[in-house]
Amino acid sequence: MPASILGEVGHLSGAARTRGTATRLSCPSCGSAFVAQVLGDNGGISYVCTACGHSWS
């Protein structure tokens, strides 16, 4: 048994880095990577840029 949680999950860090990079979104208006995924009124998924306020789906 590892002495810390880092020893337990250390082998997962490469996969997490790859997954985070592959799914990163950027705002089509300003290019910012600060994008939030939100649930729309009709149940669809939309995105909102937290830097400039632009929203799209």
N, C-alpha and C positions, 0 to 999 in steps of 0.2 A: 504494500500500500504506500503510495507517495506521501511525502511529508507535507505537501501543500496542494492546493487546487491547481496551481500552475503546472505542477508536475503531471497532474491527471489529464489536463486538456491541452498541454503544450503542442501536441501533434495536430491539433485542429486549427491552429492559427493560420497556417498557409491556405487552407480551404476557405476560411472566413474572409481572408484578405482578397482572394480571387473572386468570391461571390459578391462581396461589397463593391468591387471595382466593376464587375460585369453588369450590375443592376443600377448603377448610379445614374440619376437623371440630371439634366440641366435645364434651366428655364430657356424657352425659345425666344423670349423677349430680351433678357439681359445677360444670359449665359451663366447665371449663378447656379451653384450646386446645392443651394439651400432650398430644397423643394420638399413640401409636405404632401402626402397622399391623403385625400379626404373622401368621405362617402357623400355622393350627390343626393339630391332630393328624391330622385327616382330609383335609388339603389345602385346607380352606376358609380364608377370610380373617377375622380377628378384629381388634379394636381394644382397646388398653389405655391408660387414662389414667395418665400418669406422675406426675400430681399426687396423685391419691387412690387409685389402684390398681384402680379399677372396670374390668371388662372386658365386652365385648359383641361381637356379630357381626351 
